[in-house]
Structures are given as structure tokens and as C-alpha cells.
């Protein structure tokens, strides 16, 4: 089973970071109001960053590391790794 860390950009320009096994489903959940409370308040969202991880534990550790980044650092990471959904999903 694949694991992913992801970032979505919210309607207000903020970022939400999480991990999942199915990025498309998770973004849909966020946009339907069934994701995190944060994205319910700041949605709609769109996927801006996706990174595969070897296992759940690695995904959770990477999520925590990404959450510690400043907004500017997250923007730099997103710009350095343009999302190509067709290749990742």
C-alpha cells in the first residue's frame, strides 16, 4: 500500500499538510467538509504538493516535519517540486 505526504492550498492561501494512502480521495474529503476541521473552515482546497513515503511511520514523521516549516519554506518546496498528478497518482 502506498503512503503519501501532501499539502493542499486553502482558499485563503494557507497550507494544510497531512498524510494519506489515497491523495485524490483525501482532497475530495477535504472539499466535502469531511476532512480536517481546518480545511472545513478554510476551503475549498487544491492539491499543491505530493511526496510518496515507504510506510505509514515515515509518512507521519514527514508530515510532522513539513508542518514545522514556515509558510515561505512550504512555498519554496512547492515551487521546487511542481506537482504532476498524472505521474504521482
Secondary structure as UniProt FT lines:
FT   STRAND          3..10
FT   TURN            11..12
FT   STRAND          15..20
FT   HELIX           23..31
FT   TURN            32..33
FT   HELIX           37..42
FT   STRAND          45..53
FT   HELIX           56..67
FT   HELIX           71..80
FT   HELIX           85..88
//
